[in-house]
Amino acid sequence: MDRLLKALDYIEGHLSDELSVAGVAGAACLSPFHFARTFRARTGWSVMAYVQARRLSVAAERLQQERPRLIELALDSGFESQATFTRAFKRKFEITPGRLNRVSDNRWQAALTQPLNLTAKIGDRTMLEPRFVDKPAFKAAGLKGRFDSATRKQIGQLWDRFNSLADTIPGAVDRPSYGICLPPDTAEGAFDYYAAFEIKEDNDLPASVETIEVPAQHYAVFTHKLIGSDITESLWPTIEMIWERWLPASDYEYSGGPDFELYDERFEIDGPDGPRGEFDIYIPLQVK
């Protein structure tokens, strides 16, 4: 059974219980990092945002079917108080829980979040086979942004800004450039991402540029061929396959370091119809 299907079943069966990313990940037999990233890739939701949306939707359905005390409903929905429950409910449905059964307008029902049905399967895609490399530590300089599942499409805008100032970074190695991704550090799956060049020295960097040191690591390297001109959306199915299928079945586990995309001479940012070519995805590993 797909591990995410197990996780979704677990969430549905424990909506009234205390839930955490780590707890749901354990039900899926995945590490919290793997699970959070895979869940976001497959569903477009962060784990806890989906949990809250489902809890509020169940609460709305209960309000239509029965007359529970609001404080009881709030606690059953995972909120610490009736006030925080009411605020979240109103943000989602644009109506307070107390008024739900007092209005004839049912437009709020369009905001209900139904249980996810992962009909899109990844089993019919050709499994990528990586090569393995040991890469020394290196330093990179560029622009940093913070993203989550809702804003990841804006990574392209970060690259646009980076490309406009790339010539001002002294000591930048001609190629390659890197898209360096740090592990998510919140329950919502927010992560830091750098669009950067490798550098030898960090003297005289522009004020807007930040540096990051990537440690020496053993990597699985996957080559991704760009499909279409939207790099982020083209990349996501490959990321999903790596974290959901390849890594759990391998003899390795994620080491906890940054992973990154490497863009070299095989990739053309200014092709006739937009970006084209291929690039590599580096996943840092350690033996299980």
Helices and strands as residue ranges (DSSP letters): H 3-13, H 21-27, H 32-43, H 47-65, H 70-76, H 82-93, G 97-102, G 107-111, E 131-135, E 138-147, G 152-154, H 155-165, G 166-168, E 172-181, E 191-199, E 210-214, E 217-225, H 231-241, I 242-246, H 247-249, E 252-254, E 259-263, E 267-271, E 274-287
